[in-house]
Amino acid sequence: MADLTKTAYHLSREQEERHTQEAAAKLKLPYMNLAGYPFTKDILDIVPEELAVKYQIIPYLKMGHTIKLGVVHPTNESVLKFIEQHGKTIGVEFAISMISQTSFLYGIAGYEKVKHEAQAKVQAEVKEREDAFESEINDVRSAGEAAKKVSVTKLLDVVVAGAVKTKASDIHLEPGENDFLIRYRVDGILQDVVKLPLGQHHQLVARIKYLAKLRMDLSNQPQDGRFSVKNLNGQTVDLRVS
């Protein structure tokens, strides 16, 4: 049954592309099949995704100052008007090719793919910078500076890394009215590390509660738990939480 369904799909797709190719020939336009096309961010950025969806058009190739543009409805006046105006606005010339509805969907999937790739690249760069901050910690002062520069999700890692580097026995999170203070107990003496916005305290405590398997909805009674983290050297650090 699965093979029959697959066969029917391929026949339907072939028919769709054939009809699109025939329609393009009648209009004396080039035809393009974008299924599996290797879209790139710089080309797709020529037409913002929301406009591509609105007019059902996909830029797919740059040749000098000419941009090849796949268009589902190449006779639609509003589509043609937009293409002309957009070309003048950004200083390029669009060359229209007719594409099928499925080709257009492949193009939209291309937008999503390059968007995810860009986000992954940014996240990797942020992680690399934050790991660099963590590796530069060697005393209480540098721990405080690193804590100011990282995201909330990385803050706990940096705070713990600072405690390990300074040989702190305890980490104190002390909320005030507008901010909260992080302190380390080193050789029995509490040392101020850094003051951060109060909103980060709520997020940091929520993460600690989650890792320590404490009740998230309970804040007016004492709770105890524990969890482990790994530092940059791959060493396991065990923490007891109160």
BELCORJO-V178613 format. One record per residue. RES is the residue in one letter. PHI is phi in whole degrees, 0 to 359 (none if undefined). OMEGA is omega in whole degrees, -180 to 180 (NA if undefined). NEAR is the number of other C-alpha atoms within 10 Angstrom. Layout:
# BELCORJO-V178613
res:RES phi:PHI omega:OMEGA near:NEAR
res:RES phi:PHI omega:OMEGA near:NEAR
This chain:
# BELCORJO-V178613
res:M phi:none omega:180 near:6
res:A phi:297 omega:179 near:7
res:D phi:296 omega:179 near:8
res:L phi:296 omega:179 near:9
res:T phi:297 omega:179 near:10
res:K phi:296 omega:179 near:11
res:T phi:297 omega:180 near:12
res:A phi:299 omega:179 near:12
res:Y phi:297 omega:-179 near:12
res:H phi:297 omega:178 near:12
res:L phi:296 omega:179 near:11
res:S phi:296 omega:179 near:12
res:R phi:294 omega:178 near:14
res:E phi:298 omega:179 near:12
res:Q phi:294 omega:179 near:12
res:E phi:299 omega:-179 near:17
res:E phi:293 omega:179 near:19
res:R phi:296 omega:179 near:14
res:H phi:297 omega:179 near:13
res:T phi:295 omega:179 near:20
res:Q phi:296 omega:178 near:20
res:E phi:294 omega:179 near:14
res:A phi:294 omega:178 near:15
res:A phi:297 omega:180 near:18
res:A phi:297 omega:179 near:13
res:K phi:296 omega:-180 near:9
res:L phi:272 omega:-178 near:12
res:K phi:58 omega:178 near:11
res:L phi:243 omega:173 near:16
res:P phi:295 omega:177 near:14
res:Y phi:245 omega:180 near:21
res:M phi:219 omega:174 near:21
res:N phi:252 omega:-176 near:18
res:L phi:265 omega:179 near:19
res:A phi:298 omega:179 near:13
res:G phi:75 omega:-177 near:10
res:Y phi:290 omega:-179 near:12
res:P phi:279 omega:-179 near:10
res:F phi:293 omega:177 near:21
res:T phi:236 omega:-175 near:15
res:K phi:299 omega:-176 near:15
res:D phi:298 omega:178 near:13
res:I phi:282 omega:-179 near:15
res:L phi:297 omega:-180 near:20
res:D phi:295 omega:180 near:12
res:I phi:296 omega:175 near:18
res:V phi:236 omega:179 near:19
res:P phi:305 omega:-174 near:12
res:E phi:304 omega:-177 near:18
res:E phi:297 omega:177 near:10
res:L phi:283 omega:176 near:12
res:A phi:299 omega:179 near:20
res:V phi:294 omega:-177 near:15
res:K phi:300 omega:-175 near:9
res:Y phi:258 omega:180 near:18
res:Q phi:54 omega:179 near:22
res:I phi:228 omega:-179 near:29
res:I phi:221 omega:172 near:33
res:P phi:284 omega:-176 near:25
res:Y phi:223 omega:-178 near:22
res:L phi:205 omega:177 near:18
res:K phi:249 omega:178 near:17
res:M phi:230 omega:-174 near:9
res:G phi:67 omega:177 near:8
res:H phi:264 omega:-179 near:10
res:T phi:257 omega:179 near:14
res:I phi:247 omega:175 near:19
res:K phi:286 omega:-174 near:19
res:L phi:232 omega:176 near:22
res:G phi:280 omega:-175 near:29
res:V phi:229 omega:179 near:28
res:V phi:283 omega:-177 near:22
res:H phi:238 omega:-174 near:17
res:P phi:287 omega:177 near:20
res:T phi:254 omega:-179 near:11
res:N phi:286 omega:-174 near:11
res:E phi:297 omega:-179 near:10
res:S phi:293 omega:177 near:12
res:V phi:294 omega:-179 near:17
res:L phi:296 omega:179 near:16
res:K phi:295 omega:178 near:11
res:F phi:297 omega:-178 near:13
res:I phi:301 omega:-180 near:21
res:E phi:296 omega:-178 near:14
res:Q phi:294 omega:-178 near:11
res:H phi:294 omega:178 near:16
res:G phi:298 omega:178 near:17
res:K phi:293 omega:-178 near:12
res:T phi:297 omega:-175 near:9
res:I phi:260 omega:174 near:10
res:G phi:75 omega:176 near:11
res:V phi:229 omega:176 near:16
res:E phi:249 omega:-180 near:19
res:F phi:265 omega:174 near:19
res:A phi:248 omega:-172 near:18
res:I phi:275 omega:169 near:22
res:S phi:238 omega:179 near:21
res:M phi:273 omega:180 near:27
res:I phi:231 omega:178 near:28
res:S phi:279 omega:177 near:25
res:Q phi:298 omega:179 near:17
res:T phi:292 omega:175 near:16
res:S phi:301 omega:178 near:24
res:F phi:300 omega:179 near:23
res:L phi:296 omega:174 near:17
res:Y phi:298 omega:178 near:19
res:G phi:296 omega:179 near:28
res:I phi:296 omega:175 near:20
res:A phi:298 omega:177 near:13
res:G phi:296 omega:176 near:22
res:Y phi:303 omega:-178 near:21
res:E phi:296 omega:-179 near:13
res:K phi:296 omega:-178 near:15
res:V phi:291 omega:177 near:17
res:K phi:295 omega:179 near:13
res:H phi:295 omega:179 near:12
res:E phi:296 omega:179 near:13
res:A phi:295 omega:179 near:13
res:Q phi:297 omega:180 near:12
res:A phi:296 omega:179 near:12
res:K phi:295 omega:179 near:12
res:V phi:298 omega:180 near:12
res:Q phi:299 omega:179 near:12
res:A phi:294 omega:180 near:12
res:E phi:293 omega:178 near:12
res:V phi:297 omega:180 near:14
res:K phi:298 omega:-180 near:15
res:E phi:297 omega:178 near:12
res:R phi:294 omega:-178 near:14
res:E phi:292 omega:176 near:21
res:D phi:296 omega:179 near:17
res:A phi:294 omega:177 near:13
res:F phi:301 omega:-178 near:18
res:E phi:298 omega:-178 near:25
res:S phi:288 omega:-179 near:18
res:E phi:274 omega:-179 near:14
res:I phi:288 omega:176 near:23
res:N phi:220 omega:177 near:15
res:D phi:204 omega:-177 near:15
res:V phi:298 omega:-178 near:22
res:R phi:297 omega:-179 near:15
res:S phi:292 omega:175 near:16
res:A phi:295 omega:178 near:25
res:G phi:295 omega:179 near:21
res:E phi:296 omega:179 near:15
res:A phi:296 omega:-179 near:23
res:A phi:297 omega:179 near:27
res:K phi:287 omega:-169 near:15
res:K phi:259 omega:-174 near:14
res:V phi:255 omega:177 near:20
res:S phi:289 omega:-180 near:14
res:V phi:299 omega:-179 near:17
res:T phi:294 omega:180 near:12
res:K phi:267 omega:-173 near:16
res:L phi:302 omega:-179 near:20
res:L phi:300 omega:179 near:18
res:D phi:300 omega:-179 near:20
res:V phi:292 omega:-180 near:27
res:V phi:298 omega:179 near:24
res:V phi:293 omega:179 near:22
res:A phi:300 omega:178 near:22
res:G phi:296 omega:179 near:28
res:A phi:296 omega:179 near:24
res:V phi:294 omega:-177 near:17
res:K phi:296 omega:-178 near:15
res:T phi:267 omega:-179 near:18
res:K phi:59 omega:179 near:14
res:A phi:286 omega:177 near:20
res:S phi:270 omega:-178 near:14
res:D phi:219 omega:172 near:19
res:I phi:242 omega:179 near:20
res:H phi:250 omega:174 near:14
res:L phi:247 omega:-171 near:15
res:E phi:241 omega:-178 near:13
res:P phi:284 omega:173 near:17
res:G phi:245 omega:-179 near:12
res:E phi:286 omega:-174 near:7
res:N phi:241 omega:-179 near:10
res:D phi:211 omega:175 near:14
res:F phi:221 omega:-175 near:19
res:L phi:252 omega:173 near:17
res:I phi:259 omega:179 near:20
res:R phi:229 omega:174 near:23
res:Y phi:252 omega:170 near:25
res:R phi:262 omega:-178 near:17
res:V phi:241 omega:-178 near:16
res:D phi:55 omega:177 near:11
res:G phi:81 omega:-178 near:10
res:I phi:246 omega:178 near:12
res:L phi:284 omega:179 near:16
res:Q phi:238 omega:177 near:17
res:D phi:292 omega:179 near:15
res:V phi:257 omega:-177 near:23
res:V phi:194 omega:170 near:20
res:K phi:255 omega:-178 near:19
res:L phi:228 omega:179 near:17
res:P phi:302 omega:-175 near:15
res:L phi:298 omega:179 near:17
res:G phi:300 omega:179 near:13
res:Q phi:290 omega:178 near:16
res:H phi:297 omega:-180 near:20
res:H phi:300 omega:-179 near:13
res:Q phi:291 omega:-179 near:14
res:L phi:293 omega:179 near:18
res:V phi:296 omega:179 near:14
res:A phi:299 omega:179 near:16
res:R phi:293 omega:179 near:16
res:I phi:297 omega:178 near:18
res:K phi:300 omega:-180 near:22
res:Y phi:297 omega:-178 near:14
res:L phi:294 omega:-178 near:15
res:A phi:273 omega:179 near:19
res:K phi:59 omega:175 near:14
res:L phi:264 omega:179 near:17
res:R phi:290 omega:-177 near:12
res:M phi:287 omega:-174 near:12
res:D phi:270 omega:-176 near:8
res:L phi:249 omega:-178 near:10
res:S phi:230 omega:-178 near:8
res:N phi:253 omega:177 near:6
res:Q phi:224 omega:178 near:5
res:P phi:296 omega:174 near:7
res:Q phi:222 omega:177 near:14
res:D phi:231 omega:178 near:12
res:G phi:198 omega:178 near:15
res:R phi:203 omega:174 near:15
res:F phi:201 omega:-179 near:15
res:S phi:234 omega:174 near:12
res:V phi:227 omega:176 near:15
res:K phi:250 omega:176 near:13
res:N phi:272 omega:-176 near:16
res:L phi:298 omega:179 near:12
res:N phi:274 omega:179 near:7
res:G phi:82 omega:180 near:8
res:Q phi:279 omega:179 near:9
res:T phi:274 omega:178 near:11
res:V phi:245 omega:179 near:13
res:D phi:267 omega:180 near:11
res:L phi:236 omega:174 near:15
res:R phi:257 omega:-173 near:11
res:V phi:244 omega:173 near:16
res:S phi:231 omega:NA near:11
